[in-house]
Amino acid sequence: MDLRTLPLYFLLGGTVVAVVTYFGSTSRGLVAAFIAFFPSISLITFTTIYLKGGTTSASDYARSMLILTPAWLLYVLAVLFLLPRWGLFPTLLMGVLLYVGAAFLTIRLQGLM
């Protein structure tokens, strides 16, 4: 990886987080979700992976994203249901733990670990 590109990646990611936070904190959750889900980050990621590793690497990344989608959905569902009951930090901790556990289980079942 070319370390000179890291500041660019940092700025792009930070900009997306700032815009999503702005819309999310002003009760425009659907707009915030649209921006967060907009494939701009994955577009950049696919492009950089393709340029560094070619078609096989980019295709493997796409397949891996789909394989880990259920773990990510579990995380989001945990936040949705636990946030009103537990508050922010315990909910996020539990959501991340569920994501990591489900992701590792998925990876193990795929025979990749």
N, C-alpha and C positions, 0 to 999 in steps of 0.2 A: 504494500500500500504506500502510496506517495503521501508523506506527511504534510506536504504543502497544501493538499486538498482538504485536510481536516478542518481548518477554520471556515471554509466554505460550507461544509456539511453542518458544522456547528451553527452557523448563522441561519442557514435554511431551516434546520430543525427548530431553532429558537424562535424564528419568525412564525412558524406554524403554531407552536405552542402558545405564543403571545396572542395571536389572532383568535385561536380557539378559546383561550381563557377569557378574552374580552367578550366574545359573543356568549359564552356559557355563563359568565357572571352577570350578564345583563338580561337574563331570562330568555335567551334565544338559543335554547338547547339544540333545536333542530338544525339551525344554521351552524352552530359549533360542531355538531356531529357530522354534518355534510362536509365541512372543511377538514375535520380530522380524518374522515374516511376517504376524502378525495384522494385519488391515487397519486398525488404529487410526490409524496415521499417514496412510495413504492416505485413510481416512475423513475425517479432519480436513482433509487437503489438498483432496479433492474438494469438501468443504463450503465451504471458504474460496474456492476457485476459482469454484465455482458462485455464491456470494453476490457475488463481485466481477465475474465475467465472464459468468455465465449458463450455459445448457445447452450451447451450442456450445463454449465454452471448456472446460467440464468433460469433455465428450465427446472433444474433441481431446486432452486430457491422458490420458484412459483409452486411447485409440487409440495414443498415443505410448508409453505404458508397455508395451503389448503389442509394439509394433514394436521396442523396445529390450531386450526380454526375452532374445533370443539373446545379445546382448553381455554381459548380466549373468550368464547361465549360463556363458559362456566364462570370466568372472572367477572364478566359484565353482569351476569345474573346475580352473582353474589353481592356485587355492589348495589344493584337495584333493590334487592330484597333486604339486605342487612343494614344499609345506610340509615334508614329511619329508626332502626332498633338499636344499633350499636354506636352510631356516630362515625365520623370520617376515618380516623386513623385505625381503629380496630377492624373496620370493614375493609379498608384497603389492604391491610396486612393479611386478613383472611382470604381476600380475593386473590392476592398475589401468591399466597401459599397454595390455594386451590389450583391456580394456573400452573405453577411450577410442578406440583404433584401430577396433575393431569398431563402436562407436556412430557414430563419424564416417563410416565407410564406409556403414553402414546409412542414416544421414541423407542422405548424398550420393546413394545409390542411390534414395532416396525423392524426390529432387529438392527437398529442403528447404533446401539450403545453396547 
